[in-house]
Amino acid sequence: MDFQLQHTESGSNARAGLITTDHGQIETPIFMPVGTVGSVKAVHMTELKEDIGAQIILGNTYHLYLRPGLEILRQAGGLHKFNSWDGPILTDSGGFQVFSLTDNRKLMQEGAEFRSHLDGSKHFFTPENVMDIQRVIGADIIMAFDECTPGDADYAYAKQSLDLTEQWLDRCFNRFNETEGLYGYQQALFPIVQGCVYPDLRKRAAENIAKKGADGNAIGGLAVGEPTEKMYEMVELVNDILPKNKPRYLMGVGTPANILESIERGIDMFDCIMPTRNGRNGQIFTKHGIMNMRNEKWKNDFSPIEEDGASFVDTQYSKAYLRHLIHTNEILGLQIASIHNLAFYLWLVKEARKHIIANTFSVWKRSIMDDITRRL
């Protein structure tokens, strides 16, 4: 994997870059739609590429390991062949999912024992077998196995957690370096900065990771319950330490406002389930604000979803029609909402990139922030 830093805005840390993988190039800053079990919910691959403009999507190690399982993925020739996505793929290591199974997992130095949320069966993840699993899945970018510390963890727990994550990280790199990809193309390993909301722990983690010389670096354990101001503080601290010539990935973030604020602080890559999950629940993101399509106020509104007539889906469905579909639990409504929201997110980062290159990002960001956060 290669990263070219193409431009940094004068007066801020907002960056435009180009990531090159064996499955194609990615213009940054970029938002990555989440395809947890091998699909972005309610969205076809052709829609992802042609209507939404996705350049890279995500899969998840925990979920793909459980279903369809490694043997099916190996027989298929990896996730690209299995789900018919020919662009870059990133896989999360499953650390966050194991973290979320608080009552059904046990952490130890060797790894993490957990019970499947599907059938209660017992499994064990280690840094080594998580690398092996991601080799079988075959993503272009794979993540180190870590513990995602809760946002409200006390200092003692956060330090203990980081100690474990750093031990696991060394083992991830050792396993990654002694193995090769299975399908004839290169894979890149990104380590993950943890440390909760404690500056000294984040600093220590970032300094340790900066020495690894990885192809890219991630920041995890944010947007998990801590105040938003703390999240931005940690992002600034970590980005001052991580190498400037490598892409920076802020995991699981977030709202459109979170994304713009983090771009200004030097983040290049984002993912979040919000556009699809919230879309399926009737929440629509637009350039003029956020709409709850279940509200009665949209019942007789026959204007397009985007007030200026620029729809993010191929047909300019009206608010009234989309409300009808959502209100009646019609599957098409979930599809339209998901496509619209994802396309809006991709539009947002594409516009950000244009303004970074033009040295107008910070001004543009201030000009639209009230609009994109307004509740309509």
C-alpha positions in Angstrom: 0.0 0.0 0.0 1.2 3.5 -0.8 0.1 6.9 0.5 0.8 10.2 -1.1 0.0 13.4 0.9 -1.1 15.7 -1.8 -2.0 18.9 0.0 -2.5 20.3 3.5 -4.7 23.4 4.0 -2.9 26.5 5.0 -3.9 27.4 8.6 -5.2 23.9 9.6 -4.3 20.3 9.6 -6.8 19.2 7.0 -5.2 17.0 4.4 -5.9 15.6 0.9 -4.1 12.4 -0.1 -4.2 9.3 -2.3 -4.0 5.7 -1.0 -3.0 3.1 -3.6 -3.9 -0.5 -3.0 -3.8 -3.5 -5.3 -7.6 -3.2 -5.7 -7.6 0.5 -6.6 -7.0 4.0 -5.3 -8.7 5.9 -2.6 -8.9 9.7 -2.5 -8.7 11.1 1.0 -10.4 12.3 3.2 -12.7 9.3 2.7 -15.8 7.8 4.4 -16.0 4.0 4.2 -19.4 2.4 4.2 -19.7 -0.4 6.8 -20.4 -3.9 5.3 -20.2 -5.8 8.6 -21.2 -9.3 7.3 -20.0 -8.8 3.8 -22.7 -6.5 2.6 -23.7 -2.9 3.2 -27.2 -3.4 4.5 -29.9 -2.8 1.8 -27.4 -1.6 -0.8 -26.2 -3.4 -4.0 -22.5 -3.3 -4.9 -23.3 -1.5 -8.1 -25.2 1.2 -6.2 -22.3 1.5 -3.8 -19.9 2.2 -6.7 -22.1 4.0 -9.2 -24.8 5.9 -7.2 -22.9 6.5 -3.9 -19.4 6.7 -5.1 -17.8 4.5 -2.5 -14.1 3.8 -3.0 -13.6 1.4 -0.1 -15.9 -0.6 2.1 -15.5 -2.5 5.4 -16.0 -6.0 6.6 -15.8 -7.3 10.2 -13.6 -10.2 11.3 -15.8 -11.3 14.2 -18.9 -11.5 12.2 -17.4 -13.0 9.0 -15.5 -15.6 11.2 -18.8 -16.7 12.6 -20.8 -16.5 9.4 -20.2 -17.6 6.6 -17.0 -18.9 8.2 -13.4 -19.2 7.1 -13.8 -22.3 5.0 -16.5 -20.7 2.8 -14.4 -17.5 2.4 -11.3 -19.5 1.5 -13.2 -21.6 -1.1 -14.6 -18.4 -2.6 -11.1 -16.9 -2.9 -11.6 -14.2 -0.2 -14.2 -11.6 0.5 -13.7 -9.7 -2.8 -14.8 -12.8 -4.8 -17.5 -13.7 -2.3 -19.3 -10.4 -2.3 -18.4 -9.2 -5.8 -16.8 -6.0 -4.6 -13.7 -5.3 -6.7 -12.4 -2.2 -4.9 -10.4 -2.0 -1.7 -11.7 -3.5 1.5 -10.7 -2.9 5.2 -11.5 -5.4 8.0 -11.9 -4.4 11.6 -10.2 -7.0 13.8 -13.2 -7.8 15.9 -11.8 -6.1 19.0 -14.8 -3.8 19.3 -17.3 -6.6 18.9 -15.5 -8.6 21.6 -15.5 -5.5 23.8 -19.2 -5.1 23.3 -19.8 -8.7 24.6 -19.0 -7.6 28.1 -21.0 -10.4 29.8 -19.8 -13.1 27.4 -16.1 -12.6 27.1 -12.9 -13.0 29.2 -9.7 -11.1 28.5 -6.3 -12.6 29.3 -2.7 -12.1 28.2 -3.0 -14.9 25.6 -6.1 -13.5 24.0 -9.9 -13.1 24.4 -12.3 -15.9 25.1 -15.9 -15.1 24.1 -19.3 -16.7 23.4 -20.9 -16.2 20.0 -24.0 -13.9 20.1 -25.6 -16.4 17.6 -25.6 -19.7 19.5 -23.5 -19.2 22.7 -20.6 -21.4 21.4 -17.2 -20.6 22.8 -14.4 -19.2 20.8 -10.9 -17.8 21.4 -9.2 -14.9 19.5 -5.5 -14.3 19.8 -3.4 -11.7 18.0 -2.0 -14.5 15.9 -5.2 -16.2 14.8 -6.8 -12.8 14.2 -4.0 -12.1 11.7 -4.6 -15.5 10.1 -8.4 -14.9 9.9 -7.9 -11.6 8.2 -5.5 -13.3 5.8 -8.3 -15.7 4.8 -10.9 -12.9 4.5 -8.4 -11.1 2.3 -9.0 -7.4 3.0 -6.5 -4.9 1.6 -6.2 -3.2 5.0 -6.4 -5.3 8.1 -6.5 -4.1 11.7 -4.4 -5.1 14.7 -6.3 -7.0 17.5 -6.8 -4.7 20.5 -9.1 -4.0 23.5 -11.4 -1.1 22.9 -11.5 0.6 26.3 -14.8 2.1 27.5 -15.0 5.8 27.3 -15.7 6.1 31.0 -13.0 3.7 32.2 -10.9 4.8 35.2 -7.2 5.4 34.8 -6.1 2.1 36.3 -8.3 0.1 33.9 -7.3 2.2 30.9 -3.6 1.6 31.7 -4.0 -2.1 32.2 -6.0 -2.3 28.9 -3.3 -0.4 27.0 -0.6 -2.7 28.4 -2.5 -5.6 27.0 -3.2 -3.9 23.7 0.5 -3.1 23.2 1.5 -6.7 24.0 -1.0 -7.9 21.5 0.2 -5.4 18.9 3.8 -6.8 19.0 2.4 -10.3 18.4 0.2 -9.0 15.6 3.2 -7.6 13.8 5.3 -10.7 14.3 2.5 -12.9 12.9 1.8 -10.5 10.0 5.5 -10.4 9.1 5.9 -14.1 9.1 2.9 -14.8 6.9 1.8 -13.7 3.4 -1.5 -13.0 1.7 -3.4 -15.9 0.2 -4.8 -14.5 -3.0 -1.9 -12.9 -4.8 -2.2 -9.3 -3.6 -0.6 -7.3 -0.8 -2.3 -6.6 2.6 -1.4 -3.7 4.9 -1.6 -3.9 8.7 -2.8 -0.8 10.7 -2.1 -0.6 14.4 -4.6 1.1 16.7 -3.9 3.9 19.2 -5.8 3.3 22.4 -5.5 5.0 25.9 -9.1 6.1 26.6 -9.3 9.9 27.4 -6.0 10.0 29.3 -3.4 12.2 27.5 -0.3 10.4 28.9 -1.7 7.0 27.8 -2.7 8.3 24.3 0.8 9.9 24.0 2.5 6.7 25.0 0.4 4.6 22.6 0.9 7.0 19.6 4.7 7.1 20.2 4.9 3.4 20.3 2.9 3.0 17.2 4.8 5.7 15.3 7.9 3.6 15.7 6.3 0.6 14.1 6.6 2.1 10.6 3.2 0.7 9.5 1.6 1.6 6.2 -1.1 3.5 8.1 -2.3 4.1 11.6 -5.7 4.1 13.3 -7.2 5.8 16.4 -9.7 3.6 18.3 -11.6 3.8 21.5 -13.3 7.1 20.8 -17.0 7.8 20.3 -17.6 5.1 22.9 -19.2 7.3 25.7 -16.6 10.0 26.3 -17.6 13.7 25.8 -17.2 15.0 22.2 -14.7 17.6 23.4 -12.5 14.9 24.8 -12.6 13.0 21.5 -11.3 16.0 19.6 -8.7 16.6 22.3 -7.4 13.0 21.9 -7.4 13.3 18.1 -5.3 16.5 18.2 -2.8 15.0 20.6 -2.4 11.7 18.7 -2.2 13.4 15.3 0.7 15.6 16.5 2.6 12.3 17.1 1.6 9.9 14.3 3.7 10.2 11.1 2.4 12.8 8.7 3.3 10.7 5.6 0.9 7.9 6.6 -2.9 7.8 6.5 -4.8 8.3 9.8 -8.0 6.4 10.4 -10.5 7.4 13.1 -12.5 4.3 13.8 -16.3 4.4 14.2 -16.8 8.1 13.8 -19.4 9.5 13.3 -21.8 12.3 12.7 -21.2 14.7 9.7 -20.1 17.4 12.2 -17.7 14.9 13.9 -16.2 14.1 10.4 -15.6 17.7 9.5 -14.1 18.6 12.9 -11.8 15.6 12.6 -10.7 16.3 9.1 -9.7 19.8 10.3 -7.5 18.0 12.9 -5.8 15.8 10.3 -7.8 12.6 10.0 -8.0 10.9 6.6 -10.3 7.9 6.9 -13.6 7.4 8.6 -16.3 4.7 9.0 -19.5 4.6 10.9 -22.8 2.6 10.8 -24.8 5.8 11.4 -25.8 6.6 7.8 -27.3 3.1 7.2 -28.5 2.3 10.7 -30.1 5.7 11.2 -31.4 5.7 7.7 -33.2 2.4 8.3 -34.8 4.1 11.3 -36.0 7.0 9.2 -33.3 9.6 9.9 -32.1 11.4 6.8 -29.0 13.6 6.5 -29.1 16.4 4.0 -27.2 19.6 3.2 -29.9 21.6 4.9 -30.3 19.6 8.1 -31.5 16.3 9.6 -35.0 14.9 9.1 -37.0 12.3 11.0 -39.1 10.8 8.2 -41.5 9.3 10.7 -42.7 12.8 11.7 -46.2 13.9 10.5 -44.8 17.1 9.1 -43.5 15.3 6.0 -46.8 13.6 5.2 -47.9 16.1 2.6 -44.4 17.5 1.6 -43.9 16.5 -2.1 -40.6 18.4 -2.5 -37.5 16.4 -3.1 -35.4 15.0 -0.2 -32.9 17.8 -0.9 -34.6 21.1 -1.0 -32.3 22.5 -3.7 -33.3 19.7 -6.0 -30.0 17.9 -5.8 -30.9 14.4 -4.8 -28.4 11.8 -3.7 -30.3 9.0 -5.3 -31.0 8.4 -9.0 -34.7 9.4 -8.8 -35.8 12.5 -6.8 -38.2 10.8 -4.4 -40.3 13.2 -2.4 -40.3 13.5 1.3 -43.9 12.4 1.4 -43.2 9.2 -0.5 -40.2 8.3 1.6 -42.2 9.0 4.8 -44.9 6.7 3.4 -42.3 3.9 2.8 -40.7 4.3 6.2 -44.0 4.6 8.0 -45.3 1.3 6.4 -42.0 -0.5 6.9 -41.6 -1.0 3.2 -38.2 -2.4 2.3 -37.7 0.2 -0.5 -37.8 2.9 2.1 -34.8 1.4 3.9 -32.9 1.1 0.6 -33.6 4.7 -0.5 -32.7 6.1 3.0 -29.5 4.1 3.1 -28.4 5.1 -0.4 -29.2 8.7 0.3 -27.3 8.9 3.6 -24.3 7.1 2.3 -24.2 9.3 -0.8 -24.5 12.4 1.4 -21.5 11.2 3.5 -19.4 10.6 0.4 -20.5 14.0 -1.0 -19.4 15.6 2.3 -15.8 14.2 2.3 -15.5 14.8 -1.5 -16.4 18.5 -1.0 -14.0 18.6 2.0 -11.2 17.4 -0.3 -12.0 20.0 -2.9 -11.9 22.8 -0.3 -8.7 21.5 1.2 -7.0 21.6 -2.1 -8.3 25.1 -2.7 -7.3 26.2 0.9 -10.9 27.1 1.7 -11.8 24.1 3.9 -12.0 25.9 7.3 -14.1 28.7 5.9 -16.4 26.2 4.1 -16.7 24.1 7.2 -17.8 27.0 9.3 -20.3 28.0 6.6 -22.2 24.7 6.5 -21.9 23.4 10.1 -25.1 25.0 11.3 -27.0 23.7 8.3 -25.9 20.1 8.5 -26.5 19.8 12.2 -29.9 21.5 12.2 -33.0 19.4 13.1 -35.6 20.1 10.5 
